[in-house]
Amino acid sequence: MSDLQISRTYATDKTIFLPVFDGLFISRNGGTTWLQRQTRMGLMTGLALSTSFNSDQDMIATTYVGRGIAISANGGTTWSTSGWPNPTGRKMNFFDSQVVKNPNGSQTVVSATNSYIGSSNDFGGTWTVKFVPRFLAIDPDLVTFTTLRASPNFTNDKEIYLGSRFHGVLHTKDFGKTWRLQRGVPLDHPVTSIAVSPNYINDRTAFVATRAGQVWRTQDGGDTFLRVGASSIVSIGWVGQSYSWVAVSPQFATDNLVIVGTNNGIYRSTDGGTTWTKETHASVGSNAVVQQVEFSPNFDTDRNIFVNVRGKGLFRANLNGAGAVTASQNITLSLLENENIQFTEFQISPTYAVDSTIVGAARKNIYKSTNGGLTWAVAGFPDN
């Protein structure tokens, strides 16, 4: 559920608007009965880039009430429908995808829709799809996913963490043959973000962020989840709308750096999530409603993170050795001021050190920069 909106002439028309995950609901009798109204179709819900993006220019996008999964072989200029089985040709809803680089240099795409997960070894051409069963003790409905993260050693361990709306976190160690609910993570608020340590094969660490502004950590490969930062990560506003995002440093094995974005700025931990410090830099501090945080894939050299701030744009921030922001630049200010463009999601090329590519999704277009955000050009859109 999002913010309830009441008509300014409620005294006479009794009208209430309720935007929720499945669309817009309207009541004209003070909430006694509700009617659903169609909202915009083809909303983009996820972006992922090939681990060899500088050479192959492959991208994958997930959409809500649209193609479901779309693939591009030319950096987002044109798109085609993936090979996910869809015998009836219906509009499909997908919520996230990830491209995992395998130890042998190949890559695997993992994606999810309601009650199904799939993996592809040919970048979306063909898929192996598994059904995710109901958990009747939790909720009689099908499992509705919000986000996913696979183990960086997925080709060998087949581990996936799936975030959901009403089932908390689900975990599989055999690509969907069996599942377990991570009961340490509450079920009453949707999971908004999952981050898995790049050193997962050794440290067994993953983080989960929720819409309640909470962060949870496992250090035993999902056997137990414990909340971290309960007293130090402080969100503001209504608990159910305290959106949060978690990101782990590419150098986590040595720097133990974790960043959490909240509706009250960003917080950092330099001890793997045990203790937290609030960032005070003006660009991403207390007045920043953070929608997404990502580390530069070249973080060990450039010390950059990217922070998407609602209403302000996408910032590239430089961190010192202690993980604090020392400087930042709004790299989408021209888009925001000249075209009122705000990204709903962005991704950094895994080969950023070579190609300096950033891709951002807005409501009607995908924007791409090949110079680290200095300039932007419009690419195609998956459901056009």
Secondary structure, DSSP 8 states (H G I E B T S, - for coil): ----EE-TTHHHH--EEEEETTEEEEESSTTSS-EEE---SSEEEEEEE-TTHHHH--EEEEEESB-SEEEESSTTSS-EE-----TT---B-EEEEEEEE-TTS-EEEEEEETTEEEEESSTTSS-EEEE---BTTTBSS---EEEEEE-TTHHHH--EEEEESSS-EEEESSTTSS-EE-TTS-SSS-EEEEEE-TTHHHH--EEEEETBS-EEEESSTTS--EEE-TTTS---S-GGGB--EEEE-TTHHHH--EEEEETTEEEEESSTTSS-EE---TTTSTT--EEEEEE-TTHHHH-EEEEEETTTEEEEEEE-TTS-EEEEEETTHHHHHHH----SEEEE-TTHHHH--EEEE-SS-EEEESSTTSS-EE---TT-
